Amino acid sequence: MKTYNYPPKAEWESLCKRAQIDTNRLNESVAIILDDVKRNKDEALYKYTQLLDNVILSNIQVSEEEINDGIALVSEELKNSIQLAQKNINIFHASQKIEEKEIETTQGVKCWRKSIAIEKVGLYIPGGSAPLFSTILMLGEPANIAGCKEIILCTPPSKDGTINPAILYTANLVGVTKIYKVGGAQAIAAMGYGTETIPQVYKIFGPGNQFVTKAKELIQQQGIAIDMPAGPSEVLVIADKTCNPSFVAADLLSQAEHGADSQVILLSDDKNIVTEVLEEVDKQLQELPRKEIASKALENSSAIVLDSIEKCIEFSNKYAPEHLIIASETAENYVSRIMNAGSVFLGNYSCESAGDYASGTNHTLPTYGYAKNYSGVSLDSFVKKVTFQKLSKTGIINIGNAIEVMAEAEGLQAHKNAVTIRLKTLQND
């Protein structure tokens, strides 16, 4: 990690920059895959699964037998842990249901809003070295609570053509209706366009590598909704003299091990704390199975000393991290100052891993600075908000003239006439 001591504000912009990728080549590569799947459907999916995953499949859809066989391989200890996490996620997201009120804006004019579930949603779950079955909980549970009728899941197969048993167990637990052995940009294309086997969905959720992220971005431009823009994972930790340096180091490494393109930032008002944390990072790094991945992430990461914790909060708001940890015994004193963050962890025992797995909040969060204008996934992500209004005779009389005047001022005579004809009918009655 690079260390910066008291950088002036003029340098903050450069310190907030994330790693850049060659978007031109990425755009071209992903666009080719999307177009191929759109035109050739299942045939293209089989081709890319063989070409990119080195797997020859006889069937894209996971069978009931495969699901049951996979579930049998999951240990009771892991099943119990997943169920505990599901319970907390359910409690937190169910609490987000809102009883919409009917409002009378003017006498005789009633307006209200209704949440209606998105009927068909698609979940993308990365596989490979870190099969993210926890993300199925984060997406499938609120989709179920919302009442989505069709919840499909795409995930890349392992080399032997199977799906990780924990993914199969968790998907079955939260009510996923169909599971498919497809990964990468081609999976996003399949859910966006539909194929002979995979149905088209109305909204696509889930994290992924740069190809998946770009595919979601391009498919959104063609009318398929996505959860949010996203990039590599990131965490920013603000630590003062009351922190535990070993805890902070562990939090930084827990995010760094996600991928070589992940980024971690340490902010403090105390040079000694930064020194102690970095020493702990070096020490703990040696014990990690994913040491090589974490090391590469640390090369693009920073430790920054600023004048005060208030300045650290200010820097954090500019950076807008996916995860923000305030490692301090007085962390709650700074809550009102936090403007931009995906999810916030307060105090020395609130590790980011808790939010990733079992505290109940959602870990599908905006990255790459999008926390300035996007929220993480919630129950609202799986519903549409439809507004209703009902005008009585009194209602149209009370606001009719204002509508006529405004419509005429905009030159929309038919809009005006829709009111005028009603008012004249009432006058004649």
C-alpha positions, 0 to 999 in steps of 0.5 A: 500500500502506498502511504501519503501523509497530509496530502493537500485537498488539491491532491484528493481527486487523484487519490480517489481515482480507481484503476482504469481498464481499456474500455474500447477493447472491452466494449468490442469484445462484449458487444460481439458476444451479446450479438452472437447470443441474440442471433444464435441463442442456445448454440452461442451459449454452448459455444462460449461455455466450451471456448471460455470455460473449457466445459462441454455441456449436454444441457444448460439447465440444471436438473432436479436430480442435480439439485438434489445431489448437490444439496446432499453434499452440503454439510449440516454446519454450512446449511445451518449457517446459511439458514441463520443468514437467511433469517436475518436477511429476511427480517431486515428486508421484510421490514422495508415493506411500506403501507402506502397511504391514500392521500387526498391532495384536494377535495375530491382528488385522491392519490396513492401508490402501490408496490408491484413485484417485477414478474421476471428477474434474473440473478447472476452469481459468479463461480470459479475460485469464490462461488458467491452463494451468499449473493443468492441470499442477498438477491433471492430473499428480497425477490421472494419477499417482493413476490417476483413470480419467476426468479432464474439464476445463471452461474458458470459451471466448474470444469466437470460441468457441475455447479457448486453444491452450496450454490444449488442449496442456497438457490433452492432455499430462497425459491429460485425457479430455474438454474442454468450453467452459463457464465460471463457476458453470455449469461447476461445476454441470455437473460436479456434477450432470452434463448430457446432454454433461458427465458428473457427477464425484466431486470438483471441482478448480480456482481461479476468481472469486467465482462459481466459488468460491461454486458449489464451496461450494454444490455441496459442501453437496450431496454433491460433494467439492471440493479446498478452500475458496478466495478471491482470491490472496495472498502475504506476504513477510517481508524483512530487511536481507539481502533484495534490495528489487527482488526483494521488490517483484517478488514482491509485484507478481507476486501483485497482478497476479492480480486486483484482489481479490488481497492482498499483505502486506510484513513487515519488522523494518527501516523502511528496507527497507520504504521501499526495497521500496515505492519499487521497487514504484512503479517496477516497477508502471509497466512492467506490462501489468496495471498497473491490476489490480495497482494496485487490489490494492495499495490493499487491501494493507499494509506492516508494520514489526514489532520482529523477524523472530520477530514477523513469523513470528508475524503470518504464522501469524495471517494464514495466507497462501496463499504465504509468502516469507522474503526473507532469507539466513538464511531456513531458520533460521525454518522450525520456527516456520512453522505456517500457510502454503499454500506457503513460499519460502525465500531471495532466489532462491525467487520465488513464480513458481517454485512457480506454474510449474515447481519441482514443488510444487503451486500450488493452495493454500488462501487466505483464512486456510484454510491454518490447517486445509487443505493444498494439492493433492497426490497424496492429493487424488486418492485415497481411503484405504480401511482393511482389517482381517482377524481370525483365530480368535485375533484375535477371541478376543483382542479379542472380550471388550473389544468386547462390554463396550464395545458393551453399555455403549453399549446396542448389543446387536446389535454385542455379539451379532456378537462373542458368536456367533463366540466361542460357535462357537469355544468349541463347536469 
